[in-house]
Each structure stands twice: as C-alpha cells, then as structure tokens.
Amino acid sequence: MAKKTMLNQTTSRPILYTYAQEQIAKTPSKWSEPKQKAIQEVKDIIPEIKKIVSKIVGNATPQSDLDVLSRYDATEEESCFWFTDRDDMGDDNYNARKDERSIYTNFACEGYGGYYRYGSSNREIGTLSRDDLIAMYYEDMVANGIDVIKYKYVEDNEKDYNGKRMTTYSQEIREIKEKIDAYQKTFFVDNDMAMSFTVPKSRHSCHQRARLVSSDELAVFQKYLSALERVRLKWHKHYEEMKEKFKAYAELIRSCKTLEAVEEVWTEASNVRHKIVGTGTALALSSISQSVIQQDMEARKLADTVAVVVTPKESVGV
C-alpha cells in the first residue's frame, strides 16, 4: 500500500486554503466582467483628474511669488487637496467639508504626512483603503499567495478557519495586511498617480483649505468616485459568491487526514502536492461538500475549453 501524505494545521492545510482561493478566483462569475469594467472606468478617468488638479493647483500662485517665498522658507510641497464648486466656503468649515460638493484628493502613495492614509471616506480620491485595494486587485493578490479570505474571515469572526480565536492584530494577520497594503504602490505606479506641488505655507492643513473648481470639473471627480463605488458593489457580490464556495473547500481541507483524501474530491489539489509532501500529521474526517467543489472545477474546465468566459444574460446591474 502506497504511503499516504498526511496533512497538518501549520503548513499543508494553509497551502491548500490559499490554492483554493486562487482556483475559486478563476471560476467564471457573472460579477467578474462588470467589476473589471468598473475598474477600467476608474483608471480611465485618472489622467483627466490629474490634468484638472495640475491646472488648479499649479496655477494658483505665480511662479515669481513662489520664488520669493522660497527664499524665506515660506513654501512647502503638498500632495493632498480639497476641491469644491462652492465659492462660499470658509477655510475651516467642518460641516462644509463633509458636503457632497466637497472632494478630497491625495496623490502621495505613503499617505498624508507619511503616516496617515485617507480612503476612509467616499469623498476621497487617491490612496485607497485596504478594502478598495482588495476589490481592485483580489485576483492578483491570491495568485501571489496572499490569504485574503483568511484576513477577511478573521476580521469578520475574530477566529481562523479552524475555530482558533484570532484578531487582526495577530502577527500572521498583520503580515497579510502588509502584503495587501503593498498594492497601494502598485495602484500608484500602474496609474502614475504620484503628484506634488510647491505651494505657500499655511497654518491650515491641506484638507482644510478649499480650492474652487467648476461644476463640470467637480463632475469629473464624481465620475471617478461613482466608478469606484461600482467596483465595491461588484466586488461585494463576487466575494459573497466566492466565500460560499470557499466554505466547501475549507470543510474538505479541514476534514481530510491525507492529501489523497482531498484529491479524491478536488483533483486540482494535486497541483500543489510538491509543496505539501512531508509537512506533517492531521485531524479527523467529517462531512464533505463534494458537489460544490466538483461543479466549480467543471466550470473552470469549461472556461478553459472554450477559451472565453461566457457571462450569464441576467442583469448584473446594481
């Protein structure tokens, strides 16, 4: 009898969990194409936004004045700005800055002041929140072995796949967050987002000083925000779909003592056998969600066979 490849909790099962995410992300979904379309819309509007920002901020102070101010150390480099089409804004009107006609931009990859990132508001353009980075780059993240679903699972449940109590402050989850956050640089490089301008120094922070734009220019900013919101909505729908499938894979991986038992149901698991051989011992067997996994594999095989993903005809508008 051939020797069985035993599974363990520390190495072999995590390999299978990560590979499951990668395979599920490849499964044809009615949400994939709409999400990719919305992502492209976000990217397409960035050059126009940069053009507007450069015109407004770059022309705000004559270069001759900046030259004089710089002699007295009265200039600074800024990359974050507050824009509005309202000409009745005060310098520090907090309620006004929350108005739907106020939009913030931040073109520094490291965030404001090198330590604070925006992305917490639906009225901000530039650096993305962690959830937005996941929505934009999920497929690439899992293809690079980042256990995004574990991060989300712990964030939602404060425990890992096996029921062990865990928070997002644990070392393992912090490392996953760091890998996700590194995609901020990818977003900036891919879209040439980094910009800064020499401006007069002010006692107010950059997000407390309104810069006036036309309603048409503000509408361009809003187009970006609307496209990013569509990315979030499509991602949420797609993630809920993938999360349900992942439950079946996770149940299989948890319940099997050996890699061979996993392969009986999920044949694709043999593709990571070389990573698993020799990684340890296992837990007890429980029930298996075979049909979900097998249907998922068939969907991927069909997509590979026809070489194109056929999106269902039903409406996916949100």
N, C-alpha and C positions, 0 to 999 in steps of 0.2 A: 504494500500500500504506500502510495506517494505521501511524503511528509507534507502536512498542512502548514500554511503560513498563518500564524496566529496574529491577531490584532491587539493593539493596546490603546490606552486613552491619551497618551502623551505625544505619540508620533504618527502611528499608522492611521488611526481614525481621523485626526486633523488633516492628513494628506487627502483622504477620501472626501471629507467635508468640502475642502477647498476645490477639489476636482469636480465635485457635484455642482458647485456654484458655476464653475466655468462652463460645464456642459449645459446646464439649465439656461444660462445666458445665451447660448447658441440656438436654443429651441425657437422655431418660428412663433411669433406672437403678433396679435393684431395691434399691440401697443408700440412695437418696436419702430415701425416706419414713421408713424406720427411723431414719436419722440425725436427721432433723428431729424425729421423735417423742422421741428421747433428749434432744435439745437442749431441747425444751419441758419435759421432765421436770426437767432441771437448773434451768431458770428458775422452774418452779412451786414448787420446794422452797425457794428463796432466802428468801421472806418468813418462812417458819417458822423457818429458821435464824437470821435477824436477830432474830426475837422471842425465841428462846432465849438468844442472846448478850446481848441487851439486858437480859433478866431476870437472868442470872447475873452479868454484869459490872456492870451498872447498880446492882444491889442489894448488891454485895459490901462496899461501905463506906458507912456512913451519911453523908448529905449534911452533917450538922453536923460530922462528923470531917473531911471534905474541906475544909470552910470554914476550920477551924482550921489544917489542914496547909498550905493555900494561902497563909496569912499568912506562913509561914516558907519559902516556895518549896519545899515538900516534895510537890508534886503534879506530874503530867505528863499529857499526852494520849497515849493508846495506841489503836492500831487493830489490833494483832495479838495473838492469844491462843492458848494451848494448853489443850485440853479433854480430860478423861479421866473414865471412870466408876470408876476405881480409887482408893480412898481411902488407899492405902499409898504414894503417890508422894512422892519426895523432891524438893527444889527443883531439883536439878541432876543428876538421874539420867539420863545419856545413853541407856543401854540401854532404860530405861523409856520414854523419849520416842520411841523407834523402834517401840514396841509397837503392835500393830494396834488397841488400845483407846485410842490417843492420836491426836488430830486437831488440826491447826493451822488457824487462820483468820487472814486478813489482809484488812482492809477499806480499805486505802489504795491507791488506783489507782497512785500512783508507787512503791509498794513499801515495804518496811521501811526506815525511816530515810532515805527519799528516794533511795536508791541501790541497794538490794538487793531483788530480787523473789523471792518464793517460786515455786511452780509446778514445782519440780524433783522433788517427791515426790508419790506417790499418796495421801498422807495430809493434803493441804492444800486448804483452801477459800478462795477469794477471788481474788487476782490469778492470772491464767492464764499458763502457759508459752506460748512462741511457737507450738509445735506445736498446743497446745489452741486458741489463737486461730485458727489456720488451720482446724482441724477445725470450729470453731463458725461461722466467717464466710467460708469459702472462696469461696462463690458471690458474695457481696457484694464481696469483695476483687478477684476477677477482673473483675467487672462494672465496677469502678472503675479498671481498667487496671493492677492490680498483678501483676507477673510472678512469681506464687508458684511455679510449676513451675520457673522458672529458678533461684530461690533453692534449692528442694529438689534440683534437678539438680546444682547446684554443690556443695551440702552433701554429696551422696552420691558425686560423682565427681571433685570438685576440677577441673572443666573446664566450659566452657559448651556450648551446643548444637552449636557448630561445631568442638569439639575443642580450643579455646584454653584453656590452663591458667588456672584462676581459683580463688580461695579465697573464703570467706565474709567475709574481711577486705578484699576489693577495694571500691573506692568504690561501684561500681554495686550490688553485693550488699548493702553496708551501707545504701544508700538504700532498697532493697527491704525490708530488715529493719525499718527505721524506720517504713515505711508499714504493715507488718504489726503492729508493736508498738503503733502508734497505736490499734488496735482494742481495746486494753486499756480505754481511756477509753469506747469505745462499749459495751463489756460492762458497765462500771460504771454508766454513765448509763442504759442500757436497763433495768437491773435494780435501780437505786437501791442499789448495793452499798456506797457510802461510809458508814462509821460510825467514830466515835471516842468514847472515854470518858475522863473525868478520873479518874485513879487515884493512889494514893500512890506516890511514887518508890521504886524498888527498885534494889539493886546488881546484880540479875539482869536479863537481857534478857527481853522479853515471852515469848519462846519457850522460856524455862527455868523458867517458873512455871506449874504445873498448876492448872487451875480445875476443880472437881468438878461433873460433871453426872450425871443419872440415866442408866441404861442405855437407857431409851426416848428420851431426848434425844440420846444418842450415836448411836442408830439413825437419827435424822433426818439427822444429819451424814453417816452412812454411805450413806444413800439418795442424797444429792447426789453423793458420790464414785462410787457404783456407776453412776449415770446418766451422769456424765462419762466413766467408763471405757467405757460403751456407745457414747458419741459417738466416742471414739478408735477403737474397733474398727470401727464402721460407716464412719468416715472412711477408715481404712486400706484397707478393702475397696474403697470407692468410688475412692480415689486410685489404687490399683493398676490398676483398670479404666480410669480416665481417662489414666493415664500410658502405658498400652499404646496407646491411641488417639492420644495426642499424638505418639508416635514416628512414626506415619504422616503426620500433618500436618507435623511438623518435617522429615521426609525430603522431602516435597513442596516445602516452602518453601526448603530448602537447595539442592535440585537444579534449580530453575527459574531461568532467567535473567530472565524477564519476569513481570510480574503477569498478563498474558494467559495464559501457560502455566499458572499456578496456577489461574486462573479456569476453565480447561477442565476441570479435575478437581474443584475446590472452588468452585462458583459463588457461594457466600456471600461469598467474598473480595472481590467487587465492592462490598460494603457499606463497605469501608474504602479504596476506591480514592481518594477525595478526600483521604485522609491521606498517600497514598503518591506521588501524581503529582509528579514532579520530584525524587525523593530519590536517584537515582544509578545505579550500574552493578553488575554481578553476577558470579556464579561459574558453573561448568559444570553441565550437566544429568546426573542419574543416575537410577536406577530410582525408581518412584513407587508408593506403597501406595494405589492408587486405590479399591479395593473397600472398605477400612475407612472412608475419608472419605465415600464416597458412601452407604454404609449408615448412617453416623452422621447425615448430612444427612436421609436418608429418615426416620429415627427422630424427628428434630426436627419435620419436616413433619407426620408422622402425629400427634404430640402436639399440635401447633398446630391441626390439623384437627378433632380430637375434643374439644379444649379441656380434656382431663383426661389425666393420666399414668396409664396402666394398669400397675400393678406386677405382675410375674410371680408366679404362685401358689406357686412353690417356696419352701421355707423359707429365711429370711434370718437366722435366729437365730444368734447367736454366743455 
